[in-house]
Structures are given as C-alpha cells and as structure tokens.
C-alpha cells in the first residue's frame, strides 16, 4: 500500500507528464508512462516497486523534455527587461 506522500507525488507527476507539449519528442513516451502509472495507482494489487519504477521513468522523461526548452522561452519578456505590471 502506498503512503499519502508518495501517492501525492505520483499524482503530481501525472499532471506534469500531461503538460509535455505534443511537439516534444518525449510526448509519446510521457503518454505511455502516464497511462501505466495511472493504471497502477488505480489497481489494488500493484507493488510499490512497480510504481517507483514508473515514477523514476516519468521524472527522467520530464528532465529530458525540460532540457529541450529553449532558454528564450524560460523567461518572459517582462523578466528580461525588468518591466512589467506592478
């Protein structure tokens, strides 16, 4: 049985994997891990090791997808110029 903290972490990962852009080469893999993780979380007879492996795979995919985000997209124009609405 999963503890609350680990289940919350896994659910947060599900949400993050869902936000990977469809244009990303990692989108297909993210979709597969997301579906497997959701299925395992809903199942009562899965092992903690299975879920931990899926969570680890999901974090690796997030890291790879994030590394492809261009630096110019990481900050908004208002952060670059120091101007913005106050």
N, C-alpha and C positions, 0 to 999 in steps of 0.2 A: 504494500500500500504506500502511496506517495504522501509525503508530508505537505502541508499547505504551502510552504515557501517554495518548494520545488515545483509543485503544480502551478503556482502563480508565475514562476519563472518560465515554465514551458508554455503557458498561455500567452505571455508577453512575447516570447519568441515566435509563436504562431502569427501574432499580429504584425511583427516586424518582417517576417518572411513574406507575408501577403503584400507588403508595400514595395517589394522589389519591382522595379519597372519591367514591364513586359518586353522592353527593348534590350534588357540586360541579358547577356549570355547565360547568366546564372538563374534566370527566371524559371526555366523548366525544372532544374534540379531543386530549386526552392519549393516549387509546387509539389513535387514528389515527397520531399521531406515533410512539408506541411501536412499533406494528406495522411501520411503514415503516422506522424506524431498525433494528429487529431484522432485517428482511429485507435491508436494505442491508449491515449488518455481516456477515451470513452469505454475501452474494454476493461473488464474487471479482472481478467486473467493474464495480464501482461506483466513482465518482470521489470524491475527498476533498471536493470542493465540495458534492456531494450530501449527504454525511454531515454536513459542517459546517452546512449549511442546516437539516437536521433537528435537530441538536444545539441550534442557536440557537433554533429554534422551540420545542423542548422546554423550554429554560430560560425563555423568555417565558411559556409556559403555567404552569410552576412558580411564577414570580413572581406571575402573576395569581391563581392558586389560593391561594397563601400570603397574598396581600393580603386575601382574604375570610375568613380565620380570625379569629374574634372575639378581642379582647385577653384576655378572661377565660379562654379556652381555651389561651392561650400559656404560662401558668404554672400549676403545680399549687397546690392549697390550702396545701400544706406550705411552698411557697416564699413565699406571700403572708404567712403568719403567722410564718414563721421557725421553726416547729415541725416536727418530723418524726423519723423513726427515725434514730438515730446508730449 
